[in-house]
Amino acid sequence: MTIEVLTSFFMWCTIMNGALLTLWVGFFMAAPDLVYRTQSRFFSIPRDAFDVVMYCFLGMFKIFFLVFNLIPYLALLIIG
């Protein structure tokens, strides 16, 4: 596996996961009641707890996105 292949792989991972993160944040900010109603069909959880859980998931996803996608991509760009 060459550096070019790894760079291309991490570039596409960064693009796709960044788009997913942006979509998830946008959807949660634009229609939080719809997201809550949809999820409350599957899980009986109070609204306050749901907001905390969603905030934590978004934070964790952002940290994982940065650590496992963006930082390796930037490192490969630097050494490539």
Secondary structure, DSSP 4 states (H G I P E B T S, - for coil): --HHHHHHHHHHHHHHHHHHHHHHHHHHHH-HHHHHHHHHTTS---HHHHHHHHHHHHHHHHHHHIIIIIHHHHHHHHH-
